[in-house]
Amino acid sequence: MLAFNHLLEIAELPRERVHLLRQQDTRMRDEVTLYRLWLYRRSEFRRYERVQAKKYFDIGDFVASFVVDPTGAAVFAGLSRVNGADLNAEPIDFDFLREHHRAGSVYNYNLTLDDRFAEYEGRLVIDWGPGLRSWRQRAHLQDKQILEIRREMSEVDWPGYMNVSITEQDVQGLAANWQDRLLDANGVYLLTCQETGAHYVGVALGTEGFLGRWRSYAADGHGGNKLLKERAQRTKAPLQISVLEVFGSTITENEAFLAESRWKNALGSRTHGLNAN
């Protein structure tokens, strides 16, 4: 049976310099998992990965990360080279983690992604073995068996438009099947400030559907809206995004704006929320 160390040998990577990490964290908030973080918010996963409680790795080492998917499988999430590490000069916080790292309390590693195994990300599954508590292991001491190489990255189950619940921070890292669905549909959507509960009702029209509109909020937190800009100056709380209504293919622009107005009235988003008109 093919083993992960065989791939390291083919890539001419010294096994004694490769650390294997099984990434699973019980401190996560609001049903977030590291697998979902890796899928939806890749940059935040990489930032999380760089923070370690101890100085585990040396310059020139490699880190092979695996995340635990909903089936419990250890799925390859990337290979990185260690370029250095320093104690954190500033506090480090993650919005998905129930822990605050004060200055000088953890090591912040400088990691560079190595693209030699990029084709296996999200596809290669290994047998981690019985030592689930041993989240960090050395490749030369643990020849992990490859259970499968999936044809495609596993998709995250699509919940249906009316059950979508994400934040603007999740938009850029949505699974491909979610992106396809949200590009194909137009309709009325709702933004909710997670700090105050204030609502903003918007309408998505055009070739990029909901996703095209939501990407503007992911870019700057307000999408050019006056009251959302003011909100962004008051709080960094994420905006919860959900769908209120999905339009049929024959809807006119006038009908779309009338639907948006009805929802604004129903939710009071002009009087008590974040809609200025």
N, C-alpha and C positions, 0 to 999 in steps of 0.2 A: 504493500500500500504506500502511496506517495506521502511523504512527510514534509512539514514546513521547512525543516533544515535542508532538504534537498533543493528547495527554491533558493535558499540563502547561498548554497554552494554554487548554483547556476549563476547567481548574480554576483558571485565573488565577494560575498559579505562574510567577515569572520564571525562564526557562531558565538565565540566567547565574548564578543562585543555587542551582542544583540540581546536586549531585554524584551521579554514578552509581558504585556500588560492586559489583564482581563478587566475591562472598565465597567464597573457596576457600583453605584453609590446609593446607600440607603438614606442619605441626608437630603434627597431631592424634594422640592416643593410641588404641590398641585399636580400630581400624577406625571410629572416630567420624568423621563428616563434618559440615560446617557445615549441610548440608541436613538430615541426621538430627537435629542439635542444634536447628535451627529447628522441625522437626516435633515432637520429643519434649520438648524443654526450652526452651520459648520465652523464659522469663525469663533463662536463662543465655545464650542467643543474644543477647538485647538487652544484657546486661552485657558480653559479648565485643565487641559492635559499638561500644560506647562508648569502648573503649580503643584509642588510636592512638599510633604511635611519634612522630608529628610533629603540629604544629598545622596540620592541613589545612583546617579549616573555620572560618568566621567566624560570629559571632552573627547569626541571621536567615537563614542558609543552610538548605538542605534536603538530606537524604541519602536517595536512593532505593537500597535494597539489593536485590541479586539473589543467590540462592544456586544453586549448580550441582547439579542433581539427578542420579540415577544414569545418565541417558542423556546427560549432558553439557550439557543445556539450562540457560540462564540464566533462572531462575524468580523473579518478583517476590516479595520477602519483606517489604516494608513501606516506608513513607515517614515520615521523622522530621524535625522541626524542630530546629535547633541553638540552644540557649539559652545556652551557655557552655562553657568548658573550663578545667581547671586541672591542673597536674602532680599526680600521685597522691601524697597525703600518707602513705599506708600502702602496704605491699607488696600486689601483686595477683597472685593465683594462680587458675588454672582447673584442675579435676581432669582435664579432657580435653586439656590442652595441655602440650607438652613445653617449657615456658618459664616462668621466674619473673621477675616485674616488680618490681624493688626500688623502694623509695620514691623519688619524684622522677625516675623514668626514663621515664615515658610520660604522655600526656595522657588524662585521663578526662573525656569529654564529657557534658554534660547534654543528652540528647535526649528529645524528646516526640513520641510517635507522632501522626501526622496521619491521621485516619480518612477523608480524602477518596478515598483509593485502596484502602480496606480490602477492597472487593468483589473486587479483582484479586489479592489475596495468594494465592500458591500456584497461580494460574491463568494469569497473563499471562506469556508467554515472549517474550524479545527475541532478536534476532541481535546478539550482542556484537561480532561481527566478528573479524578476524584478530589483533588486539592483545591476546591473552590475558594477557600479562605486565603490561599496563596495567590493573591492577585498579581504579583510580580514574580516572574521566573526567568531563568537564564536559558537561552536557546541551546547552548552546548550541553546542558544538563537535562533538558526536557525536549525530546524529539517528538513534537506534537504531530499526530496523524491528521491528515487532511480528510475530512469526511465527505466534502463535496465542493465543487466549484459551480455555483449557480449560473445558469445561462444569462440571467439579468439580475440586477439588484432587486431584492424583495421590495415590493411596493407596500405602502402603508394603506390599510383598509380605508376606502373612501366612505365617509359616514353619511353622505347625502348632503345636498346644499343647506338644508334647514338645520343640520346638526354641526355645521362648521363653526368652530370656536378657536380662534388663534389670536395672536397679537401682531402688531406691525413688525415686531422683531423676528417673527417666525416666517414672514412672507418670502424672503429671498431664498430660504432653504427648504421650501416645501417639496415633498416627494413629487416625482415626475407625473404620476397619475393624478395627483391633486392639481398640479399646474395645468394639465390638459383640460380637466373639468372646469376650472375657474377661468381659463382663457375662452372657453366655448360658450359661456353663459353671461347674460346681462341681467340686471335687476336692481332692486333696492337693497342697500346694506346698512348696517348699524355699527357705529363706533361708540364704545362706552369707556369713559375714563375710569380706570380701576381704583382711583383714589376717591373721587367724588360721586361716581355713578352718573355723571352728566352724559347725555346722549348727543350724537351727531348722526343725522340721517343723510345718506348720499345715494346717488344713482350712478350705475355703471352702464355706459353705452359705448359701442364701438367694437373694433375687431379684437381687442385684447381683453374684453369682458371685465369681470370682477378683478382678475389678477392685475391687469394693466392699471386700474385705479388704485388698488391697494399698494402697488409698488411705489407710488408717489408718497404714501405715508411711511413706507419703509425707508425711503431715501432721506426724509427730513423731519418726520414726525407730525407734519401738519398738512402736506399736500397743497400748500398755498392758501388755505382757509384762514381768515382773519382770527376767528375765535379759537381755532385750534392752535394758531401761533401763540396767542396769549396764554393758552393752557400750557404749552410747552415751556414757557418762561416761568410758570409757577410750579410745575411738577415734572418729574421724570417718570411717573407711573405709566406703564404701557397702556395702549389703547386695545381693548378687546374688540375683535372684529367678528361679526356674524352676518348672516343673510336673512333678510326679511321677506323678500319676494323675488322669484325668478320669472323673467319675462318669456313669453312665447316668441317665436320667430317673426310673427306678423305685427308686433306692436309698433306703433308710430312713436316718433320723438315726443309729440305732444302728450300722448297717452302715458309715456314713461315719466314725464315730469309731473303729470297729474297724480300718478301713483306715489311718487316721491313726496309730493305735498300732502297727500292723505296720511302717510306715515308720520310726517312731521307733526301734523295736527294730533294724531292719535297718541303720540309719545310726548307731546309738549316740548319738543326739542328747540322750538323757536323761543318760547317763553322762559323755560327753565334750563335749557340745554345749550348746545354749542353751535346751533344753526343761526346765522345772522339774518337769513331771509327765508 
